[in-house]
Amino acid sequence: MTRQTQATTPATSRPDYTLPASEAAFERACRVIPGGVNSPARAFGAVGGNPPFMKRAEGAYLWDIDGHQYIDYIGSWGPMILGHGNPQVLKSVSDTLYHGTSFGAPTEREAQIAELVASVVPSIEMCRFVSSGTEAAMSAVRLARGVTGRHKIVKMTGHYHGHVDSLLVQAGSAATTLGAPNSPGVTPGAVEDTLLCPYNDVESIKELFQLFPGQIAAVLLEPVAGNMGLVPPKPNYLEQLKEITEKTGTILMFDEVMTGFRLALGGAQELYGISPDLTALGKIIGGGLPAAAYGASKQVMAQVSPSGKVFQAGTLSGNPLAMAAGLETVRILKNTDPYDYLEKITGQLEEGLTRICRDQKVNARVQRVGSMITLFFNSDPIWNYEDAKRSDTALFGRFFWEMLARGVYLPCSQFEAAFVSVAHTPADISATIEAAQDALKAIFTN
């Protein structure tokens, strides 16, 4: 498997870490952008302080405007599975750019990438492209309701499916509850048909179907959760969901915006051998540019306008540049099959982090599926959002800044998964483990 030539790995000894240029840029941004960022995930509210502003990226590395280099474990929150600036992807985008950036008309590449997606994702025969994961989830939920003629959606507590009104809900005091709005501007009416239950709890699902017989259009979940930290499904959990939804005529919907093409070429559904009825895809499918999709069988997708009556549209859906980047990325993944390498190298990171936490008697555990990984400052297994919330977030914040100062860029929240790319080398993993060891020593000796 061919990988890009890597730049020099950052040193793990703590440098003189200051961010004057980034602080000035952040202050400027705050005057014209809410919170100084265009997505809350980029803010440092969970760890304190202000974010470094990035200047460029290559392979497994980022450089900020203050001149610091980082080993990157965010990868633009998942899309950069090949690393930043893959030459083949860049060439495809560059070649496409000279023919035009948007036409508002069909292009051949849209069909080419749809054919490729259908050939590698087990449950998909047809798909519709959109511009974001939020849009994919929103459109898929509408389709599930349109196909079944039912209104209610089951959502797992702690799972994130974009900022769709009906999916921005929080749990109440009971294990199974009706949702309450999780943001000002979301009306009670918008979430009155959204039902919540804990992830990995089959009994809660069964209870909902007893309470609302014949009313549930879809059960929606991340098959492997990444938005409360990395949380895998319990053994036989996905199989039981499949059995329940089949018996009740309910759509089983996987949000594979994170896991699609990452945990396997065919996503989590390939890894676990469970085919959902409807799938949302994003991140990797755009190769680093704004693109997402939702897909299912031909029978289900035939209900989408203009073939059917379920309306969905988008001016920039199927954008030529995004389709070029996504098509080339998925082609490379199919042709090079990097998943054994990703499993091996991320496994080395898991083993190293587990070892240093054990050696230093830190109350922590590492959870991983494929190239997605989280170090939880919590010694107990994490199976749902309530488990995750018992983690020591203050300790994570201190660890985050110690790692950043040592040239390792982690997600800025305990409740976000980290991503490893094909561009990460064994030297990067060793440097990260060494940085983590030094960071924990610094925390517990100060």
Stockholm file with secondary structure:
# STOCKHOLM 1.0

chainA/1-446         MTRQTQATTPATSRPDYTLPASEAAFERACRVIPGGVNSPARAFGAVGGNPPFMKRAEGAYLWDIDGHQYIDYIGSWGPMILGHGNPQVLKSVSDTLYHGTSFGAPTEREAQIAELVASVVPSIEMCRFVSSGTEAAMSAVRLARGVTGRHKIVKMTGHYHGHVDSLLVQAGSAATTLGAPNSPGVTPGAVEDTLLCPYNDVESIKELFQLFPGQIAAVLLEPVAGNMGLVPPKPNYLEQLKEITEKTGTILMFDEVMTGFRLALGGAQELYGISPDLTALGKIIGGGLPAAAYGASKQVMAQVSPSGKVFQAGTLSGNPLAMAAGLETVRILKNTDPYDYLEKITGQLEEGLTRICRDQKVNARVQRVGSMITLFFNSDPIWNYEDAKRSDTALFGRFFWEMLARGVYLPCSQFEAAFVSVAHTPADISATIEAAQDALKAIFTN
#=GR chainA/1-446 SS CCCCCCCCCCCSSCCCCCCHHHHHHHHHHHTTSGGGSSSGGGSCTTTCSCCCCEEEEEBTEEEETTSCEEEESSTTTTTCTTCBTCHHHHHHHHHHHTTCSCCSSCCHHHHHHHHHHHHHSTTCSEEEEESSHHHHHHHHHHHHHHHHCCCEEEEETTCCCCSCGGGCEECCSSSSEECEESSTTCCHHHHTTEEEECTTCHHHHHHHHHHSTTTEEEEEECSSBCTTSCBCCCTTHHHHHHHHHHHHTCEEEEEETTTTTTTSTTHHHHHHTCCCSEEEECGGGGTTSSCEEEEECHHHHTTBTTTSSBCCCCTTTTCHHHHHHHHHHHHHHHHHCTHHHHHHHHHHHHHHHHHHHHHTTCSCEEEEETTEEEEESCSSCCCSHHHHHTSCHHHHHHHHHHHHHTTEECCSSTTSCEECCTTCCHHHHHHHHHHHHHHHHHHHHC
#=GC SS_cons         CCCCCCCCCCCSSCCCCCCHHHHHHHHHHHTTSGGGSSSGGGSCTTTCSCCCCEEEEEBTEEEETTSCEEEESSTTTTTCTTCBTCHHHHHHHHHHHTTCSCCSSCCHHHHHHHHHHHHHSTTCSEEEEESSHHHHHHHHHHHHHHHHCCCEEEEETTCCCCSCGGGCEECCSSSSEECEESSTTCCHHHHTTEEEECTTCHHHHHHHHHHSTTTEEEEEECSSBCTTSCBCCCTTHHHHHHHHHHHHTCEEEEEETTTTTTTSTTHHHHHHTCCCSEEEECGGGGTTSSCEEEEECHHHHTTBTTTSSBCCCCTTTTCHHHHHHHHHHHHHHHHHCTHHHHHHHHHHHHHHHHHHHHHTTCSCEEEEETTEEEEESCSSCCCSHHHHHTSCHHHHHHHHHHHHHTTEECCSSTTSCEECCTTCCHHHHHHHHHHHHHHHHHHHHC
//
